[in-house]
Amino acid sequence: MKCPGCGHTESKVVDSRSTDEGHSIRRRRECLACQRRFTTYEFIETVPLVVIKKNDSREPFNRTKVLNGIMRACQKRPVSIEQMEKIVSDIENELQNSLKNEIHVSTIGSMVMDRLKEIDAVSYVRFASVYREFKDVETFMREIEDILRKNNK
């Protein structure tokens, strides 16, 4: 790490603290040449995620868009914002850990549906109706019947 004062490349760490809920480390350093103190931050480098949309266009992964879709599905339902945030964080972490740079939008939609199904059936059906583009009432009813069958087992 280069000293911002004299440019010397060697320093010692005086203090380290976890910041941002453990996602980064703040380090106070002291230059071994001029004794100037400065702060550095260390964090895990993440792979940029690119989403392949239905029309084969590509755009950067946007956790806000995923959260907004979940919030619309959970509107007026007993699902807390913390639960919704956790779904998005879990999905983002899983995608980062997959080591794939490009993810198809259908993969993300399926991941959201799997998690919503465990939390709230109504929110799941709402999300699925938009995500799967239900064309008629019969398709909608089949999905609800599947949920009822699984809940009665």
C-alpha positions in Angstrom: 0.0 0.0 0.0 1.5 3.3 -1.1 1.7 6.1 1.5 -0.4 9.1 0.3 2.2 11.4 1.9 5.6 10.3 0.8 4.8 7.4 -1.6 6.7 4.8 0.3 5.3 1.3 -0.3 5.7 -0.2 3.2 3.4 0.4 6.1 2.3 -1.3 9.3 -1.3 -1.9 10.4 -2.1 0.0 13.6 -5.8 -1.0 13.9 -8.3 -3.1 12.0 -12.1 -3.0 12.4 -14.9 -4.8 10.7 -17.3 -2.4 8.9 -20.5 -2.6 6.8 -21.8 -5.6 8.7 -18.6 -7.6 8.1 -18.5 -7.0 4.4 -15.3 -4.9 4.6 -12.4 -4.2 6.9 -11.2 -0.7 7.8 -7.5 -0.6 8.5 -5.5 2.3 10.1 -1.9 2.2 8.7 1.3 4.0 9.5 3.9 4.6 6.9 7.3 3.1 7.9 9.2 6.0 6.3 7.4 9.2 7.3 5.1 7.8 10.2 2.0 9.4 8.6 -1.2 7.5 9.4 -3.8 6.8 6.8 -6.9 4.6 6.4 -7.5 1.8 3.9 -10.6 -0.4 3.3 -10.4 -4.0 2.3 -13.4 -5.9 0.8 -14.1 -9.0 -1.2 -14.1 -8.4 -4.9 -17.3 -9.6 -6.5 -17.8 -10.8 -10.0 -20.1 -8.4 -11.9 -23.3 -10.2 -12.6 -25.0 -9.8 -16.0 -28.6 -10.7 -16.5 -29.7 -12.2 -19.9 -33.2 -11.0 -20.5 -36.0 -12.8 -22.4 -35.1 -10.8 -25.6 -31.4 -11.8 -25.2 -30.4 -8.3 -24.3 -28.0 -8.0 -21.3 -28.0 -5.7 -18.3 -26.2 -5.6 -15.0 -27.9 -7.4 -12.1 -29.9 -4.9 -10.1 -31.0 -6.0 -6.7 -33.4 -3.1 -6.5 -35.4 -4.4 -9.4 -35.6 -7.9 -7.8 -36.7 -6.3 -4.5 -39.3 -4.2 -6.2 -40.8 -7.2 -7.9 -40.9 -9.1 -4.6 -42.5 -6.0 -2.9 -45.2 -5.8 -5.5 -46.0 -9.5 -5.0 -46.0 -9.1 -1.2 -48.1 -5.9 -1.1 -50.6 -6.0 1.7 -49.4 -9.5 2.8 -47.8 -10.5 6.1 -44.2 -10.5 4.7 -41.8 -8.1 6.4 -39.3 -6.0 4.5 -36.6 -7.9 6.3 -37.8 -11.1 4.8 -37.9 -9.6 1.4 -34.4 -8.1 1.8 -33.2 -11.5 2.9 -34.6 -13.2 -0.2 -32.7 -10.7 -2.4 -29.5 -11.1 -0.4 -29.7 -14.9 -0.5 -30.3 -14.9 -4.2 -27.5 -12.4 -4.9 -25.1 -14.4 -2.7 -26.1 -17.7 -4.4 -25.5 -16.1 -7.8 -22.1 -14.7 -6.8 -21.1 -18.1 -5.4 -22.1 -19.8 -8.7 -19.1 -18.2 -10.3 -21.2 -17.5 -13.5 -20.9 -14.0 -14.9 -24.2 -14.3 -16.9 -27.5 -15.4 -15.4 -30.7 -15.9 -17.4 -33.6 -13.9 -16.0 -35.6 -17.1 -15.7 -33.1 -18.5 -13.2 -33.6 -15.4 -11.0 -37.4 -15.6 -11.3 -37.3 -19.3 -10.3 -35.2 -18.5 -7.3 -37.6 -15.8 -6.2 -40.6 -18.1 -6.6 -38.9 -20.9 -4.7 -38.3 -18.6 -1.7 -41.7 -16.9 -1.9 -43.5 -20.3 -2.0 -41.9 -21.1 1.5 -43.0 -17.7 3.0 -46.4 -16.8 1.6 -48.5 -18.7 -1.0 -50.5 -15.6 -2.1 -47.3 -13.6 -2.8 -45.9 -16.6 -4.6 -49.0 -16.8 -6.9 -48.9 -13.1 -7.5 -45.2 -13.2 -8.5 -45.7 -16.4 -10.6 -48.7 -14.9 -12.5 -46.5 -12.0 -13.7 -43.3 -14.1 -14.1 -44.9 -17.0 -15.9 -47.2 -14.7 -17.9 -50.4 -16.6 -17.1 -52.5 -16.2 -20.2 -55.9 -17.4 -18.8 -57.7 -18.3 -15.6 -57.2 -22.0 -16.2 -53.4 -21.6 -15.9 -53.9 -19.5 -12.8 -56.2 -22.1 -11.3 -53.8 -25.0 -12.0 -51.1 -23.2 -10.1 -53.4 -22.6 -7.1 -54.6 -26.3 -7.2 -50.9 -27.4 -7.1 -50.3 -25.3 -4.0 -53.4 -26.6 -2.3 -52.4 -30.2 -3.1 -48.9 -29.7 -1.7 -50.3 -28.0 1.4 -52.7 -30.8 2.1 -50.0 -33.5 2.1 
